[in-house]
């Protein structure tokens, strides 16, 4: 899936992956009691941060990666009826393989 947002510098655009709404015992968890997911799929990646020597820092994530991000990281945005998050690559804690 592509998104019409081109991130700048060391930013990435992600779509948050909603966690299951039901426990293993079959109990449904209401939205008000559910924690926000910290897992997301990378949809777009910026060119990388410009270093002091003028070169671009290589991005460690790529489109299609599933990442874990900092709980309060990034900015929520809405394009049409879809919701996305723009994160700095430093807000990414790891890549899920």
C-alpha positions as CSV (number, residue, x, y, z in Angstrom):
1,X,0.0,0.0,0.0
2,X,1.3,3.4,-0.8
3,X,0.6,6.7,0.8
4,X,0.8,10.1,-0.8
5,X,3.0,11.6,1.9
6,X,6.7,12.0,1.3
7,X,8.5,12.3,4.6
8,X,11.5,14.6,4.9
9,X,14.9,14.0,6.5
10,X,14.9,11.1,9.0
11,X,11.1,10.8,9.2
12,X,9.0,7.8,8.4
13,X,5.2,7.4,7.8
14,X,3.7,4.4,9.4
15,X,0.3,2.8,9.8
16,X,-0.4,1.6,13.3
17,X,-1.3,-2.1,13.6
18,X,-4.2,-2.5,15.9
19,X,-3.8,-5.2,18.5
20,X,-6.5,-7.8,19.1
21,X,-9.6,-6.7,20.8
22,X,-10.2,-10.0,22.5
23,X,-8.2,-11.8,25.2
24,X,-7.1,-15.4,24.8
25,X,-10.0,-16.4,27.2
26,X,-12.5,-14.8,24.8
27,X,-13.2,-11.5,26.7
28,X,-13.5,-8.4,24.5
29,X,-11.5,-5.4,25.6
30,X,-13.3,-2.0,25.1
31,X,-11.4,0.8,23.4
32,X,-11.3,2.8,26.7
33,X,-9.4,0.0,28.5
34,X,-7.1,-1.0,25.6
35,X,-3.6,0.4,25.4
36,X,-2.5,2.0,22.2
37,X,-0.5,-0.3,20.0
38,X,3.2,0.5,19.6
39,X,3.5,-1.7,16.5
40,X,3.3,-0.2,13.0
41,X,4.0,-1.0,9.3
42,X,6.4,1.4,7.5
43,X,4.7,3.0,4.5
44,X,7.2,5.7,3.4
45,X,10.8,6.5,4.4
46,X,12.6,9.9,4.1
47,X,16.0,10.3,2.5
48,X,17.9,10.4,5.8
49,X,19.3,13.1,8.0
50,X,21.9,15.3,6.4
51,X,25.2,15.0,8.3
52,X,27.7,17.8,9.0
53,X,29.9,16.6,6.0
54,X,26.9,17.0,3.7
55,X,26.2,13.2,3.2
56,X,22.9,11.6,4.1
57,X,22.7,9.2,7.0
58,X,21.5,5.8,5.8
59,X,18.0,4.9,7.1
60,X,17.9,1.6,9.0
61,X,14.2,1.0,8.2
62,X,12.6,0.4,4.8
63,X,9.1,0.4,3.4
64,X,7.3,-2.8,4.5
65,X,9.1,-3.2,7.8
66,X,7.0,-3.8,10.9
67,X,8.5,-1.7,13.8
68,X,8.0,-1.0,17.5
69,X,8.0,2.6,18.4
70,X,8.2,4.8,21.5
71,X,4.9,5.0,23.3
72,X,4.4,8.8,22.9
73,X,6.5,9.2,19.7
74,X,5.5,10.8,16.5
75,X,2.6,12.9,15.3
76,X,-0.9,11.5,14.4
77,X,-2.2,12.6,11.0
78,X,-5.3,11.8,9.0
79,X,-5.4,11.7,5.2
80,X,-9.0,11.1,3.9
81,X,-10.4,8.5,6.2
82,X,-7.1,6.8,7.0
83,X,-5.0,7.5,10.1
84,X,-1.2,7.5,10.0
85,X,1.7,8.5,12.3
86,X,4.8,10.3,11.3
87,X,7.8,9.3,13.4
88,X,11.4,10.3,13.6
89,X,13.6,7.3,13.0
90,X,15.0,7.8,16.6
91,X,11.5,6.9,17.9
92,X,11.8,3.4,16.4
93,X,12.8,1.0,19.1
94,X,13.3,-2.1,16.8
95,X,12.2,-4.0,13.7
96,X,10.1,-7.1,14.2
97,X,11.4,-9.9,12.0
